[in-house]
Amino acid sequence: MQFRRATEADRKSIEALWAYCFEKPDEPFFQWYFSRACHMDDVVVAEENQHIAADLHLRPYTLYLRGNSMPVDYMVGVATHPAARGRGIASKLLKNAFRISRSRGKSAVILMPSEASFYMPLGCSFYVQQWERSAAPEWLARIGEKPEKAMTVSSPDEWHILASVYEKFTERRNGFTQRDEKTWRTFIEGQLNEGYIAVTGDETGPIGYLCYGMDGRRLIANEMAYSSDRGRRGLYAFMAGHRGSIDRCIWYEPLDDCSFYYWPNGAEHIYIENRTFPFMMARITDPVGVIDGLPCEKQIHGEYSFQLVDPVLSENNGIYMIRAEDGAIHALQDDIFYKLRLHIEDTSGIDLGNHIPEPSFCMNVNTLAELVFGTSDFNELLKRNQITWLTKNEAVKEKISRFMMGIFPEKDNWIAEWY
């Protein structure tokens, strides 16, 4: 079995595998994706006897993580040929794809799982969940407010209309995709191949947008953003305006949203259905790369080490030091300590010994992703026994807890990419 990046010669096999598992070649999204969005260089294949047994696509994105721009690969289209299933090929493919992604300069990958239990043993953790909300349109009208203006977007040239709303909607959030003009154009092209984009506004300009499609008598909104509560209510009213032609509206909002507090008559129990929707997972491929350079509060100073366990990428196992100074977090792995020691000894002639900082706590790579991405803070992970103390000194534990809570506070995570 060979694992490698695809070439143009593999295109026919890759398209055939996608068609078998996902959209068919005559569907608009398939045609758009393989003509406009998919590049063979971003596909990783498992090849056996000169045939592609499995593949996955690494779509490049940039996330906003704790104030930094972080390039990641978004894994989509994980597919195994029917004749190659049941042999663990997909797991091996993912393991190799993690390493290929790291070699592309990506310290983390993200993915939207069809079955989370398959990905968790591979080091993946949820970092975003959302509310999935649904209501009959006539009930949704009760919490809506007719917008002053409403329009539809029909061309990527109108990307700036959505961008202004998106910027306001994400200004206090974490883990979302940073979109430039090129990214917006691709996003709009993809959406218009599958559905529609509606925009609501007032005298100040656009205040909300809705990316949606029709599935029988259901309106399903896959991305909803607004710059104010008035914008949100306008989008509710827009969906409610489809009564008569649809029976159900389904939409998604950030998990930190608490708008149900002011819905009349206990709407969340009477006519609005809410459920949490596990959405996006993250997998750290390079622990040093994902941590080093992250900003923190300038008053936080300290230096501690921890042990990391990664059962899939053995090169990540080891002891790491985290240091905070002058508003930035820095990280080193134990083999770097060793190389620095050798360099100092060579240049100074002084024997520094074999000392490596003693780790104070231990966690696995799944937990590290939750911590760094802001899904959970240090104390919460301790409560869930996802972090194990290696020191018995209670005073040291208290200092480390304060330090880690300070540099990795919990965040309001949100992302809406579906491919």
Buried (B, 14 or more C-beta within 10 A) or exposed (E): BEBEBBEEEBBEBBBEBBBEBBBEEEBEBBEBBBEEBBEBEBBBBBBBEEEBBBBBBBBBBBBBBBEEEBBBBBBBBBBBBEEBEEBEBBBBBBBBBBBBBBEBEBBBBBBBBEEBEBBBEBBBBBBBBBBBBBBBBEBBBBBBBBBEEBBEBEEBEBBEBBBBBBEBBBEEBBBBBBBEEEBBBBBBBBBBBBBBBBBBBBEEEBBBBBBBEEEEEEBBBBBBBBBBEBBBBBBBBBBBBBBEEBBBBBBBBBBEBEBBEEBEEEBBEEBBBBEEBEBBBBBBBBBBBBBBEBEBEEEBEBEBBBBBBBEBBEEBBBBBBBBBEEEBBBBBBBEBBEEEBEEEEEEEEEEEEEEBBEBBBBBBBBBBBBBBBBBBBBBBBBEEEBBBBEBEEEEBBEBBBBBBBBBBBBBBBBBBBBB
